[in-house]
C-alpha cells in the first residue's frame, strides 16, 4: 500500500505542476509569444547559456521543434546561439539584453498569476507544501 500511495503522490505532483503552468500561461495571455516560447525564455539563465540538448529536455520540446522556436526568437533578438569554446559541437542558447528584459517582465507576470491561482491557500497550507517539496527536492538532488 505504501508504494501505491507514493505513486499516487507523484502522479498528483506531476499533474498539479503541469496544470499550474498551463493556468499561469493562459492567464499571461501574451500576444507576442506562445506558451512554448514563454517556457523556453523562463528556463534560460540571464547570464549563462544552456546547451540546446538540455533545453530540449527541460522544456519538453523535440529538437526539431526547438530549432524552429529558437530561429523565431533569434530573429526578433530575444536569444542567441553560441558555440562552446571547449566542444564546437555543443551550442549554448543565451538571452540577449532584450531577452533579459522580456524574461524579467514574464517573471513578474508569472508570479502575479501564480498568486491568483494560489490565493485561496492559507499560509499554513503553503508552508506545509513547501516543507514537503523541500524534502522531495533534497532526496532527488541530494
C-alpha positions in Angstrom: 0.0 0.0 0.0 2.9 2.3 0.8 4.3 2.1 -2.8 0.8 2.8 -4.2 0.5 5.9 -2.1 3.9 7.1 -3.3 2.8 6.6 -6.9 -0.4 8.5 -6.3 1.5 11.3 -4.7 4.0 11.5 -7.6 1.2 11.4 -10.1 -0.7 14.2 -8.3 2.5 16.3 -8.1 3.1 15.9 -11.8 -0.5 16.7 -12.7 -0.6 19.8 -10.5 2.7 21.0 -11.8 1.5 20.8 -15.4 -1.9 22.3 -14.6 -0.4 25.2 -12.7 2.0 26.0 -15.5 -0.9 25.8 -18.1 -3.1 28.0 -16.0 -0.4 30.6 -15.4 0.5 30.7 -19.1 -3.2 31.1 -20.1 -3.6 34.0 -17.6 -0.5 35.6 -19.1 -2.3 35.9 -22.4 0.9 37.0 -24.1 0.3 38.0 -27.7 4.0 38.2 -28.7 5.0 34.6 -27.6 3.3 31.3 -27.5 3.4 29.1 -24.3 6.4 27.0 -25.5 8.4 30.2 -26.2 7.5 31.6 -22.8 8.5 28.4 -21.2 11.8 28.5 -23.1 12.6 32.1 -22.1 11.7 31.5 -18.5 14.1 28.5 -18.4 17.1 30.4 -19.7 19.6 31.8 -17.2 20.2 35.5 -17.5 24.0 35.4 -17.7 25.0 32.0 -18.8 23.7 29.8 -21.6 22.4 26.3 -21.6 23.1 23.6 -24.2 20.3 23.1 -26.7 20.0 19.4 -25.9 19.5 20.2 -22.2 16.9 22.9 -23.0 15.1 20.4 -25.2 14.6 18.1 -22.2 13.7 20.9 -19.8 11.0 22.5 -21.9 10.0 19.1 -23.3 10.2 20.0 -26.9 11.6 17.8 -29.7 14.9 19.1 -31.1 13.4 19.8 -34.5 10.7 21.9 -32.9 13.2 23.6 -30.7 15.2 24.7 -33.7 12.2 26.3 -35.2 11.4 28.0 -31.9 14.9 29.2 -31.4 15.1 30.5 -35.0 12.0 32.7 -34.4 13.2 34.0 -31.1 16.7 34.7 -32.6 15.0 36.5 -35.4 13.5 39.0 -33.0 16.7 39.3 -31.0 15.5 37.5 -27.8 18.0 34.7 -27.8 21.4 34.0 -29.4 23.3 30.8 -30.1 26.9 30.5 -29.1 29.2 27.5 -29.8 31.1 26.1 -26.9 34.8 27.0 -26.8 35.6 23.6 -25.4 33.5 21.4 -27.8 32.4 23.1 -31.0 29.6 20.6 -31.4 27.8 22.0 -28.4 25.6 25.0 -28.9 24.5 27.2 -26.0 21.4 29.3 -26.0 21.6 32.6 -24.2 19.3 35.5 -23.7 20.2 38.8 -25.4 19.8 42.0 -23.5 16.3 42.4 -25.0 15.6 38.7 -23.9 16.7 39.5 -20.4 14.2 42.4 -20.2 11.4 40.2 -21.6 12.2 37.4 -19.1 12.0 40.0 -16.3 8.6 41.1 -17.4 7.4 37.4 -17.9 8.7 36.5 -14.4 6.7 39.4 -12.8 3.6 38.3 -14.7 4.2 34.6 -14.0 4.4 35.3 -10.2 1.4 37.6 -10.3 -0.7 35.0 -12.0 0.6 32.2 -9.8 -0.5 34.2 -6.8 -4.0 34.4 -8.3 -4.1 30.6 -8.6 -2.8 30.0 -5.0 -4.8 32.9 -3.4 -7.2 30.5 -1.5 -4.4 28.6 0.2 -3.7 29.5 3.8 -0.2 30.5 4.9 0.0 27.2 6.9 -1.0 25.1 3.8 1.7 26.9 1.7 4.3 26.3 4.5 3.4 22.6 4.6 3.5 22.3 0.8 6.9 24.0 0.8 8.2 21.7 3.6 7.1 18.6 1.6 8.5 19.8 -1.7 11.8 20.6 0.1 12.0 17.0 1.4 11.4 15.7 -2.1 14.0 18.1 -3.6 16.6 17.1 -1.0 16.0 13.4 -1.8 16.2 13.9 -5.5 19.1 16.4 -5.7 21.0 15.4 -2.5 
